[in-house]
Amino acid sequence: MVDQETLHLFDELYYSTYESVLTYVVCNCSNIENVKDIMQNIYLEVLKKLEKEKTFLINKAYIMGIAKNKVRDYYRFRYKNKLVSLFSFMDSKEDIYLLDTVSSDIDIESDLIKEEDIQFIWAYLKKKKVVIAKIFYLYYYMDFEIKEIAEKVHMSESNVKNYLYRTLKELNVFMKKRGERNE
């Protein structure tokens, strides 16, 4: 059982590093669906280290090192087992309703977006480049600005905007066609 002092220290580390570690993992994953597993593995490793060595000082740089190793290990394991997919549907309701907060002037759907529509959107994104899924995740889920996303994915701001808005326009067309078929 973990003692209270260790839990308190873990909580402080978790809350002070979570966003930057999550950003690193999202930007370095080839599959957005793997982010949660990798994040869990990272912070489990941190907790184990805190339990094992009470005097060991863990800082943000150390946790980022764990993150780099866990991302690399995760894909090494997946490659060996040939379980690699590019992207798949998000499981949690939070992730599924990620696109419900579209704040651009492009109207994907004026009515409430149904869950099946969200699944359609993620299926559409699955067919696109992985970088597009990363941009959508960072923009809509993590509320990053375009400038921040450009820095994280090592692209120009105009490329990020182009990917985002071009994909939104395509989604708008596909959603309208889909709506017409369902009427």
N, C-alpha and C positions, 0 to 999 in steps of 0.2 A: 504494500500500500504506500502511496506517495504521501509524504508529510506536507503539512500546510505551508511551510517556508518554501519548499520546492514548487508547490503549486502556485504560490504567489509570484515567485520569480519567473515561472513559466508564463503566467498570464501577462506580466509586464513585457517579457520578450515577444510574446505572440502579438500583442496589440501594438507594440512599437515597430514591428518588422513586417506584419502581415501584408500590407498593401504593396510594399516594394518587392517582397518575395513573390507575391501573386503576379505582379506585373512581369517579373523576370520569367516565371514559369509560363505564363500565357504567351509571351513573346518567343519562347524557345521550344514550345511544344509543336509537334506536327499534327496534333489532334486535340481540339478544345475539350473533348470529353475526358481526356486523361488528366486535366488540371486538378480536379478534386483528389484523385488518387495520389498524385505526386505531392500535393500540398499536405495531405494527411501523413504521408511517409516522411516528409521533411520535419514536421513538428513532432511526430512520434520519435524521431531520431534525437531531436533537441531534448525532449522530455527524458529519454533514456540516458542521455549524456548528463543531464542535471541530476538524475537519481544516482548515477554511478559515481560521479565526481562532484561532490558538493562544493568543493573549493574552486572548481574550474569556472573561470569567468567566460561566459558565452556572450558575444556581442553580435551586432548586425553582420559584420564581415564574416564571422564564423558561420552564421546561419546561411548567408548567401553561398558560401562554399559548400555547405550541405546541399543547398538547392541545386547547384551546378552538378554535383555528383549524383543526386537523385534523379534529375532529368536524364542524365547520360545513362545511368543504370537502368532506368525504366525502359528506355528505348532499346538498350542492349538486350534486355530480357525479352521484350516484345519481338525484337527482330529474330532472336533465336527460336522463339516459339511461333513465328510467322503469324502473329495476331495483329498486324498493323492495319488500321483503317484510317482514312483521311479525316472523317468527321461524321458524327452521327447526331441523332436527336438528343437534346438535353433532357435530363430526367426530372429535375426539380421544377416546381411551379415557378420559382423565382427566375430560373433560367429560361423557361418556356415563355414567360411573359416579358422577356427582355426587349423584344421589338415593339411592345405595346407602348413604349415611351418615345416613339419616333418624334423628334422635335424639329423636323425640317418642314419646309413648305410643301413637300410632296405628301399627298394624302394616299397612303397605301389602302386604306379602307376607312370610310367615314363611320361605319358601324363598329361595334365592339368586335375585336378580332377573336374568332373562335379558336379553340385549341387545335382543331384540325387545320385551320389556316396557318397557325404558328408552325405546326409540323410540316406543312407544305413549304413554308418559308425556309425552315432549317434544311429540308430536303433539297431545296433549290441552292442554298448556300453550300451544301455538301458537294455539289457539282462544280463549284467555283474553286479558285485558287485558295489555298490554306490561308494566305495572308488576308483575304477578304473576311474570312471567319474571325481572324484575330482582330481585325479592325472593327468589325461589328461588336465583338465581345468587349473590347476596350472602350469603345464609344458608348454603347448602350448599357452595358452591365456595370462597368467600372467608372462611368462618367468622365472619361478622359477627354480633354480638348484635342482638337485635330493636331495642334502643334506638339503636344505630349506624345500622341500616338506616332507621329512622324519620327520623333526621336527614338521611341522604343522599338519600332520595326525598321529603322534605318532607311527611311524613304523621305522624299520631299513632301511638304504639306500639300502641294498640288496633287501629287500622286494619291495620297491618302484621301483627299476630297474627291478625286475622280473615281477611285474605287468605291467609296461610300455612296456618292450620289448617283453614279452610273448604275450600281447595283440596286439602289432604291427605285430608280426609274424603271429598271427591268422588272423588279418585283411589283411595282404599281401596274404595269401592263399585264403581267401574268395573273395578278390577283383580280384584275377587272375581267380578264378572259375567263378565269375560274368562276367568278361570280355570275357571269352570263350563262355559263354551262349549268350551274346549279339552280338557276331560276326556273 
